[in-house]
Amino acid sequence: MTVLLDERVSRTLDTIVREWSLPAHRGARLEAWVFEDLAARKDAEARLAQAGVHARIRSAYKPLVHAFLDDVEMAELIRVTVRFPVHPQALPLRFLSEAYPLAGLLDLVETHFEPGDADLTYRLTAEYRDGHSHELEIFAPNRLRTNHLDEIDLTPTGWIRVSRQDNDLFDLDEAIETDCEIVFGKVMDAIAAHAWPDTEPFAERIAIDVTIPGIERELPYGDEVLSTREGLHEDLYFSLLEFFKHRSGKPADDRSLQPGQIVPDIRASAGDATVRVSLSPFGKPIDPIRTVQDLDRAQAAPDLAQIQRELAALPGNTFQAISREGRPVRGLYRAGARPAILVSAGQHANETSAPVGALRAVRRLLSNPEANVAFIPVENPDGYALHGRLCEHNPRHMHHAARYTSLGSDVEYDKGNPLYEKAARMQALALSGAQLHVHLHGYPAHEWTRPFTGYLPRGFELWTIPKGFFLILRHHPAWTERARILIEAVTTGLTAVPGLAAFNRRQIEVCAIHSGGAPYEVINHIPCLITAEERHPSPLTLITEFPDETIYGEPFRFAHTVQMTTVLAAEAAFAAMMSEQTS
């Protein structure tokens, strides 16, 4: 094992209390913004009050949403107008997106958002049923900083304002670097300073272990949760991918990079933060044990052992590849008289409803002796095992470290030799000759942010806010007409799922408010993107996207039911379409 960093970082909130509780500051008025939850901030205010300092400590993360949660009287509201900042060095809708999910929280309240000035201040007018209104300015502390790509980001930051006067003049009004920001910076500096090998992979496992205070707050809308620790995980993971792409001279949208397995493990603490970065080899594969699920009623993702048992119980000839860590990537093929399809799931292993939905669907398909199906339930077993391990401490986090393989690459884009996980898909296509690939995926069920590199997840801006169950259909140019027939039939079949139309309608509405519109077609209440391209070997590739990362219980059951229904509808529509064209 090689240790690149092992340090303790003082808790910013404790530092503020310690420094401003000195007798010399008695009588001061202090405002601060930190990445801490409400209870910790109130405790710090009380400790400062005992020292004679009148303090108000707010959240530096999503300050407008926190203002509504902590300060704004929401009962009897009838109308809200928000002018959001528009800064020249941020995307125009950055602060509108950062106001999410306010429109969802104010479910029955008329809500308007308008672009405002560049002064990092939200201006709010709240109107009430009794006729009175309230105006409020909400500061959104941000600073410009150079990132790991030598670009400039406008990022949320800590801030402090102090006055010893009975007016609005401040003796101190400046940004402060908080413990979260310091930890992020130390990790990126340690990664940049290390002498990496010249060729990929650069390591087997790059472990980033952090304990830190922060915000972990569930919201009364959908699956929404505010989590600075989740944000730190996401920012570290994708920033390291970007660093290694830049180092290798690859474009920002490249997914074939193979840096090794990057594992940020961010856990809660109540005091100073600790951060450790180490390089280590893979050990013997160990799969976390999860509760056995009845697939039709599954409330959470099953473990790999159960998935392999469920696969083994299906009729057909098995095949397999081997993952980077040595886990089997198993699949099966059962020939039949109907047109062949390939069903796969678990390419991105933190998208947990896909394997269950796929198993349920294929079990039903194979009850028909004419069905012609190739099937891989989990294409990325190393990522699936990592996701299970990370969820043991943070079950509500999306854990994108489990998205890619242990080589650090996306299964679909793997061009290495040997092919590892991708070899299973290639076998499935060779055995079946499938012209339709039903490829089950998911995406975050709550907002996805990167708070220390500009807030929005670079390259994934379309997926930062849930927008309901989504379909992507990629087709070879010669299959344009058949692609339209297929998507119309599949979305029609999905209308049979109780509650899906209402679920999508609400998420689309709130997402559109906070993202400036809906840049996609909606067919039978399903958002759809249809593109002509020849990248995929199958002429039709139908990709599902359910907002499933982090969900459990009945929402999880709903998610894998939608996934199952999509597979069944796609197979039936494809068989009917191909039969008509050959008759």
C-alpha positions in Angstrom: 0.0 0.0 0.0 1.2 3.5 -0.8 -0.2 6.4 1.2 -0.4 9.7 -0.7 -2.1 11.8 2.0 -3.1 11.3 5.7 -4.2 14.4 7.5 -6.7 15.9 9.9 -8.5 19.2 9.0 -10.0 21.4 11.7 -13.7 21.7 11.7 -14.6 25.2 10.4 -17.6 25.7 12.7 -15.5 25.0 15.8 -12.8 27.3 14.6 -15.3 30.2 14.1 -16.7 29.6 17.6 -13.2 29.4 19.2 -11.8 32.5 17.4 -14.9 34.7 17.9 -15.6 33.8 21.5 -12.6 35.8 22.7 -13.4 38.7 25.1 -12.2 41.2 22.5 -15.1 40.3 20.2 -17.9 40.7 22.8 -20.8 42.7 21.3 -19.9 41.9 17.7 -22.6 40.8 15.2 -21.4 37.8 13.1 -22.9 36.1 10.1 -21.2 33.0 8.6 -22.0 30.4 5.9 -20.6 26.9 6.3 -21.3 23.4 5.0 -23.1 22.2 8.2 -26.5 21.1 9.2 -29.1 23.1 11.1 -28.5 21.5 14.5 -24.8 22.1 14.4 -25.3 25.7 13.2 -27.8 26.5 16.0 -25.4 25.0 18.6 -22.6 27.2 17.4 -24.9 30.3 17.6 -25.7 29.4 21.2 -22.1 29.0 22.1 -21.2 32.4 20.6 -24.2 34.0 22.4 -22.7 32.8 25.7 -19.6 34.8 24.7 -21.6 37.9 24.0 -21.5 37.6 20.2 -24.8 37.8 18.3 -24.4 35.2 15.5 -26.4 33.9 12.6 -24.8 30.9 10.8 -26.3 29.8 7.5 -25.8 27.0 5.0 -23.3 27.7 2.2 -24.8 24.8 0.3 -28.1 25.6 -1.5 -28.7 28.8 0.5 -32.1 29.6 -1.1 -33.5 26.2 -0.3 -32.2 26.4 3.2 -33.7 29.9 3.7 -37.1 28.4 3.0 -36.5 25.4 5.2 -35.1 27.5 8.1 -36.5 31.1 7.8 -39.4 31.6 5.5 -42.9 31.2 6.8 -44.4 28.8 4.3 -47.9 28.5 5.8 -50.5 30.6 3.9 -48.1 31.4 1.1 -49.9 32.0 -2.2 -47.2 33.4 -4.5 -43.4 33.4 -4.6 -41.2 35.3 -7.0 -37.5 34.7 -7.0 -34.9 36.6 -9.0 -31.9 34.4 -9.2 -28.3 35.5 -9.8 -26.8 35.2 -13.3 -23.0 35.4 -13.1 -20.8 35.8 -16.2 -18.5 33.0 -15.1 -21.2 30.4 -14.5 -23.8 28.8 -16.8 -26.8 31.1 -17.2 -29.2 28.8 -15.3 -26.7 27.6 -12.7 -28.5 29.4 -9.8 -31.9 28.5 -11.1 -30.8 24.9 -10.9 -29.4 25.4 -7.5 -32.8 26.6 -6.3 -34.2 23.0 -7.0 -36.4 21.5 -5.6 -38.1 24.7 -4.4 -40.9 24.4 -7.0 -41.6 20.9 -5.7 -41.5 22.0 -2.0 -44.0 24.8 -2.8 -46.4 22.3 -4.4 -49.6 24.4 -4.3 -47.9 27.8 -4.4 -47.6 29.8 -7.6 -43.9 30.1 -8.1 -42.0 32.3 -10.6 -38.3 32.5 -11.3 -36.7 35.4 -13.1 -33.0 36.1 -14.1 -31.4 38.7 -11.9 -28.0 40.4 -11.3 -24.5 39.0 -11.0 -24.1 39.9 -7.3 -24.6 36.4 -5.9 -27.9 37.3 -4.2 -31.3 35.8 -4.6 -34.1 38.4 -4.2 -37.3 36.9 -3.0 -40.9 38.2 -2.7 -43.3 36.1 -0.7 -47.0 36.9 -0.9 -49.5 35.6 1.7 -53.2 34.8 1.8 -54.0 37.7 4.2 -52.5 40.2 1.7 -49.2 41.0 3.2 -45.9 40.3 1.5 -42.3 39.8 2.6 -39.1 40.7 0.7 -35.9 39.0 1.4 -32.3 39.0 0.1 -30.5 35.7 0.3 -26.7 35.7 -0.2 -25.2 32.8 -2.1 -21.5 32.8 -1.2 -19.3 31.7 -4.1 -15.8 32.4 -5.2 -13.8 31.9 -8.4 -11.1 29.3 -8.2 -8.8 27.4 -10.6 -9.7 23.8 -10.9 -7.7 20.6 -11.7 -8.0 21.4 -15.4 -6.6 24.9 -15.1 -10.1 26.3 -15.7 -12.0 28.8 -13.6 -15.0 27.6 -11.7 -17.5 29.7 -9.7 -18.0 27.5 -6.6 -20.0 27.6 -3.4 -17.7 28.6 -0.5 -17.8 29.5 3.2 -18.1 33.2 4.1 -18.0 35.4 7.2 -19.3 38.9 7.9 -18.6 40.8 11.1 -19.8 44.2 12.3 -19.2 46.0 15.6 -21.5 48.9 14.5 -25.2 49.5 14.7 -25.6 49.8 10.9 -25.0 47.6 7.8 -21.3 48.3 7.5 -19.1 45.3 7.9 -15.6 45.3 9.5 -15.1 41.9 7.9 -16.8 40.6 4.8 -14.9 37.8 3.0 -14.8 34.2 1.9 -13.4 31.6 4.2 -12.2 28.2 3.0 -14.2 25.6 4.9 -13.2 22.1 6.0 -15.1 20.5 3.0 -13.2 22.7 0.6 -9.9 22.1 2.2 -10.4 18.3 2.1 -11.3 18.5 -1.6 -8.3 20.6 -2.3 -5.9 18.4 -0.4 -7.0 15.3 -2.2 -6.7 16.9 -5.6 -3.2 18.3 -4.7 -2.1 14.9 -3.5 -3.3 13.3 -6.8 -1.6 15.9 -8.9 1.7 15.6 -7.0 2.1 11.9 -7.3 4.4 10.3 -9.9 1.9 8.2 -11.8 3.0 5.5 -14.3 3.0 6.4 -18.0 0.4 3.8 -19.0 -3.1 2.9 -17.9 -4.2 1.7 -15.4 -2.3 4.0 -13.1 -3.2 1.9 -10.0 -5.4 -1.0 -9.1 -7.4 0.9 -6.4 -7.2 4.6 -5.4 -9.0 4.9 -2.1 -10.1 8.2 -0.7 -11.3 7.8 2.9 -12.8 10.9 4.5 -14.7 11.4 7.7 -16.3 14.9 8.0 -19.3 16.7 9.4 -21.8 18.2 7.0 -25.4 18.3 5.9 -27.6 15.2 5.5 -31.2 16.4 5.3 -34.2 14.6 3.7 -36.7 16.9 2.1 -40.5 16.5 1.9 -40.5 16.1 -1.9 -39.8 12.9 -3.8 -36.5 11.3 -2.9 -34.8 14.6 -2.4 -32.1 14.8 0.2 -29.4 17.5 0.8 -26.1 15.9 1.4 -22.7 17.6 1.4 -20.9 14.3 1.9 -22.6 12.9 -1.2 -21.6 16.0 -3.1 -18.0 15.5 -1.9 -18.0 11.9 -3.1 -19.3 12.9 -6.5 -16.9 15.8 -6.9 -13.9 13.8 -5.9 -14.8 10.8 -8.2 -15.5 12.8 -11.3 -12.7 15.3 -10.7 -10.2 12.4 -10.5 -11.6 11.0 -13.8 -11.2 14.4 -15.4 -7.6 14.8 -14.0 -6.5 11.4 -15.5 -8.2 12.1 -18.8 -6.4 15.4 -19.0 -3.1 13.7 -18.1 -3.7 11.1 -20.8 -4.6 13.7 -23.4 -8.1 12.3 -23.8 -11.2 14.5 -24.5 -13.5 15.4 -21.6 -16.3 13.1 -22.9 -14.1 10.0 -23.2 -15.3 6.9 -21.3 -12.6 4.5 -22.4 -10.0 5.8 -19.8 -8.8 3.1 -17.5 -7.2 4.8 -14.5 -8.0 2.0 -12.1 -10.8 1.8 -9.5 -11.4 5.2 -7.8 -13.2 4.8 -4.4 -14.2 7.9 -2.4 -15.7 6.6 0.9 -17.1 9.6 2.7 -18.5 9.0 6.2 -20.0 11.2 8.9 -18.0 12.6 11.9 -18.9 15.1 14.6 -15.5 16.8 14.9 -12.5 17.5 12.8 -12.3 16.0 9.3 -9.8 13.3 8.4 -8.7 12.5 4.9 -6.5 9.6 3.6 -5.6 8.8 0.1 -3.9 5.5 -0.6 -3.1 3.1 -3.5 -3.6 -0.6 -2.9 -3.8 -3.8 -4.9 -7.1 -5.7 -5.3 -7.5 -8.5 -2.7 -9.7 -11.5 -3.1 -13.2 -10.5 -4.3 -15.6 -10.2 -1.4 -19.3 -9.6 -2.2 -21.4 -7.8 0.4 -24.4 -9.9 1.7 -27.8 -8.3 1.2 -31.3 -9.4 2.2 -32.8 -12.0 -0.1 -35.5 -10.5 -2.1 -38.7 -11.9 -3.7 -38.0 -10.4 -7.1 -41.7 -9.5 -7.9 -41.9 -7.5 -4.6 -38.2 -6.6 -4.2 -37.8 -3.5 -1.9 -34.0 -3.2 -2.5 -31.3 -4.5 -4.7 -30.4 -8.2 -4.1 -26.8 -9.3 -3.8 -24.8 -10.9 -6.5 -25.2 -14.4 -5.1 -29.0 -14.2 -5.4 -28.8 -12.7 -9.0 -26.6 -15.7 -10.0 -29.0 -18.1 -8.5 -32.0 -16.5 -10.3 -30.0 -16.6 -13.6 -29.1 -20.3 -13.1 -32.8 -21.2 -12.7 -33.7 -19.9 -16.2 -33.6 -22.1 -19.3 -30.9 -21.6 -21.8 -27.2 -22.0 -22.6 -24.9 -20.1 -20.3 -21.8 -18.1 -21.2 -19.5 -15.8 -19.2 -16.6 -13.4 -19.1 -14.4 -12.5 -16.2 -14.3 -9.0 -14.6 -11.1 -7.1 -13.8 -11.2 -8.3 -10.2 -12.0 -11.9 -11.2 -15.8 -12.1 -10.8 -17.8 -14.0 -13.4 -20.0 -11.9 -15.8 -22.6 -14.5 -16.5 -25.3 -14.6 -19.2 -27.5 -17.0 -21.1 -29.0 -17.5 -24.5 -32.1 -19.4 -25.3 -33.0 -19.6 -29.0 -36.5 -19.5 -30.3 -38.7 -18.7 -33.3 -39.3 -15.1 -32.5 -36.8 -12.3 -33.5 -33.8 -12.3 -31.1 -33.3 -9.5 -28.6 -30.5 -8.9 -26.1 -31.5 -7.7 -22.6 -28.8 -6.4 -20.4 -28.6 -4.5 -17.1 -26.0 -3.4 -14.5 -23.6 -1.7 -16.9 -23.6 1.1 -14.4 -23.9 -0.9 -11.2 -25.3 1.9 -8.9 -28.5 1.9 -11.1 -30.1 -0.8 -9.0 -33.6 -1.3 -10.4 -32.3 -2.5 -13.7 -31.1 -6.1 -12.8 -34.3 -6.8 -10.9 -36.6 -5.5 -13.7 -34.5 -7.4 -16.3 -34.7 -10.7 -14.3 -38.5 -10.4 -13.9 -39.0 -9.6 -17.6 -36.7 -12.4 -18.9 -38.3 -14.9 -16.6 -41.6 -14.1 -18.2 -40.3 -14.1 -21.7 -38.7 -17.5 -21.4 -42.0 -19.0 -20.3 -42.8 -18.7 -24.0 -40.9 -21.5 -25.9 -40.7 -19.3 -29.0 -38.9 -16.4 -27.2 -35.4 -15.8 -28.6 -33.4 -14.0 -25.8 -29.8 -13.3 -24.8 -29.5 -11.9 -21.3 -26.9 -10.5 -19.0 -28.3 -9.4 -15.6 -25.2 -7.6 -14.3 -22.6 -6.5 -16.7 -20.4 -4.8 -14.1 -20.2 -7.2 -11.0 -17.1 -5.4 -9.5 -19.1 -2.1 -9.5 -22.1 -3.9 -8.1 -20.1 -5.3 -5.2 -18.5 -1.9 -4.5 -22.0 -0.3 -4.5 -23.2 -2.7 -1.9 -20.2 -2.0 0.3 -20.5 1.8 0.1 -24.3 1.6 0.8 -23.5 -0.1 4.1 -22.6 3.3 5.5 -24.4 5.7 3.1 -27.5 3.9 1.7 -29.1 7.2 0.4 -26.0 8.3 -1.6 -25.9 7.7 -5.4 -22.2 6.4 -5.3 -21.1 7.0 -8.8 -17.8 5.4 -7.9 -19.6 2.1 -8.6 -20.7 3.3 -12.0 -17.7 2.1 -13.9 -15.6 -1.1 -13.8 -12.6 -1.7 -11.6 -10.4 -0.5 -14.5 -12.3 2.8 -14.2 -13.9 2.5 -17.6 -17.4 2.3 -18.9 -18.2 -1.3 -20.0 -19.7 -0.2 -23.3 -16.6 1.8 -24.2 -14.0 -0.7 -23.2 -11.4 -1.2 -26.0 -8.8 -2.9 -23.9 -7.3 -6.3 -24.4 -8.5 -8.6 -22.8 -12.0 -7.2 -22.9 -13.0 -8.3 -19.4 -16.7 -7.4 -18.8 -17.5 -6.3 -22.4 -16.6 -9.8 -23.7 -19.9 -11.1 -22.2 -22.0 -8.6 -24.4 -20.0 -9.6 -27.4 -20.7 -13.3 -26.8 -24.4 -12.5 -26.4 -24.6 -10.6 -29.7 -22.6 -13.3 -31.5 -24.8 -16.1 -30.2 -28.1 -14.4 -30.8 -27.5 -12.0 -33.7 -30.0 -9.7 -31.9 -31.1 -6.6 -33.8 -32.7 -5.1 -30.8 -30.7 -4.5 -27.6 -32.9 -3.5 -24.6 -30.4 -1.9 -22.3 -31.7 -1.1 -18.8 -30.3 1.9 -16.9 -31.1 4.4 -14.2 -30.1 7.8 -13.0 -30.2 9.8 -9.7 -33.5 9.9 -7.9 -32.5 13.2 -6.3 -30.4 16.2 -7.4 -26.8 15.4 -8.5 -24.3 18.1 -7.7 -20.6 18.8 -7.7 -20.4 21.7 -5.2 -16.6 22.2 -5.3 -16.1 22.5 -9.1 -19.0 24.7 -10.2 -22.0 22.9 -8.8 -23.5 21.2 -11.9 -22.1 17.8 -12.9 -19.9 18.6 -15.9 -20.9 16.5 -18.9 -24.0 15.2 -17.2 -26.1 18.4 -16.9 -29.1 16.7 -18.4 -29.3 14.3 -15.5 -28.7 16.6 -12.6 -32.5 16.8 -11.8 -34.9 13.9 -11.9 -37.3 14.1 -14.9 -39.3 10.9 -14.6 -38.8 7.6 -16.4 -36.9 8.3 -19.6 -36.3 6.4 -22.9 -33.3 6.8 -25.3 -33.6 5.1 -28.6 -30.5 4.9 -30.8 -30.9 3.5 -34.2 -28.9 3.0 -37.4 -30.0 5.6 -40.0 -31.7 2.9 -42.2 -33.9 2.0 -39.3 -35.4 5.4 -38.7 -39.0 4.4 -39.6 -38.8 1.2 -37.5 -37.4 3.1 -34.6 -40.4 5.4 -34.5 -42.8 2.4 -34.7 -40.9 0.8 -31.8 -40.9 3.8 -29.5 -44.6 4.5 -30.1 -45.5 0.9 -29.3 -43.3 0.7 -26.2 -44.6 4.0 -24.7 -48.2 2.9 -25.4 -47.4 -0.4 -23.5 -46.1 1.6 -20.6 -49.4 3.4 -20.2 -50.6 0.2 -18.5 -48.3 0.8 -15.5 -50.5 2.4 -12.8 -49.2 5.8 -11.6 -46.4 6.1 -14.2 -48.0 9.0 -16.2 -48.6 11.0 -13.0 -45.1 10.3 -11.7 -43.6 11.5 -14.9 -45.8 14.5 -15.3 -44.9 15.9 -11.8 -41.1 15.3 -12.2 -41.1 16.8 -15.7 -43.0 19.9 -14.5 -40.6 20.6 -11.6 -37.5 19.8 -13.6 -38.6 22.1 -16.4 -39.0 25.0 -13.9 -35.5 24.5 -12.6 -33.7 23.7 -15.8 -35.3 26.2 -18.1 -37.4 23.8 -20.2 -37.7 20.3 -21.6 -35.1 19.6 -24.4 -36.7 16.3 -25.3 -39.8 14.8 -26.9 -42.6 13.5 -24.7 -44.4 10.5 -26.1 -47.4 9.0 -24.2 -46.1 10.8 -21.0 -42.6 9.4 -21.5 -39.6 11.7 -22.1 -37.7 10.4 -25.1 -34.5 11.1 -27.0 -34.3 9.4 -30.4 -31.0 9.7 -32.3 -29.6 8.1 -35.5 -26.1 6.8 -35.1 -24.1 3.6 -36.0 -22.0 3.3 -32.8 -23.9 0.3 -31.5 -23.7 -3.1 -33.3 -27.4 -3.7 -33.0 -29.5 -1.5 -35.3 -31.9 -0.7 -32.5 -30.7 0.1 -28.9 -33.5 1.0 -26.5 -32.1 2.5 -23.3 -34.2 2.9 -20.2 -33.4 5.6 -17.5 -35.4 5.3 -14.3 -34.5 7.7 -11.4 -33.6 4.8 -9.2 -30.3 5.6 -7.6 -30.9 5.7 -3.8 -34.5 4.5 -3.7 -35.9 1.7 -1.6 -39.2 0.1 -0.6 -42.3 0.8 -2.7 -40.6 3.3 -4.9 -38.0 0.6 -5.8 -40.7 -1.9 -6.5 -42.4 0.7 -8.8 -39.0 1.3 -10.6 -38.3 -2.4 -11.4 -41.9 -2.9 -12.5 -41.5 -0.1 -15.0 -38.2 -1.6 -16.2 -39.8 -5.1 -16.6 -42.8 -3.7 -18.5 -40.5 -1.9 -20.9 -38.7 -5.1 -21.8 -41.9 -7.0 -22.3 -43.4 -4.2 -24.4 -40.2 -3.8 -26.5 -40.0 -7.6 -27.2 -43.7 -7.8 -28.2 -43.5 -4.6 -30.4 -40.2 -5.8 -32.1 -41.7 -9.2 -32.9 -44.8 -7.7 -34.4 -42.9 -5.1 -36.4 -40.4 -7.7 -37.8 -43.2 -10.1 -38.6 -45.1 -7.4 -40.6 -42.0 -6.5 -42.6 -41.4 -10.2 -43.6 -45.0 -11.1 -44.4 
